[in-house]
Amino acid sequence: MFPDTSVEIPASELSERKIAGKRQRDQLLRLVARGFYNELTNYGVRKEEILRVASHLLDNLMSRHPQPDGEMEFYNRLFTLNTVENHWAARKELIVRQVTLRPLQLGVIEKIAAWLKEPSVRENFVPVFPEKTFELQKYFTHPTREYFGIY
């Protein structure tokens, strides 16, 4: 028989290894993205077209994603046109059960600015939103844009 050479690794070290692994993976993804960006620009893709390329990548990802399973039937029965309360003409809002959709209220922009200070939140938006509250308010209230809040 072979002697037992397994060594138990403390949980704290496992956690540190996991964090280091995630950081290494994130660095790899950034490196790949930088190389991909450089290749696109070398092929003549203009900077303003990079977002369209990203959108096409997402389309490809979504088209290969398995279609929803039977859970969709549950939601299709739960949310029907009959469950929508349309108060758009009077109050600019739609209500489905306890959820209300209405134009973004200026009072929540400060809260959004606080959320966007967290890198893991901010990095999920393309294009990236302005960082300062007053710039964010100017961005959200620009006449060519419409943003909605879910309450």
Secondary structure, DSSP 8 states (H G I E B T S, - for coil): ----------HHHHHHHHHHHHHHHHHHHHHHHHHHHHHHHHTT--GGGHHHHHHHHHHHHHHHS----THHHHHHHHS-GGGEEE-HHHHS-EEETTEEEEE--GGGHHHHHHHHTSHHHHTTSSS---SSHHHHHHHHT-TT---EEE-
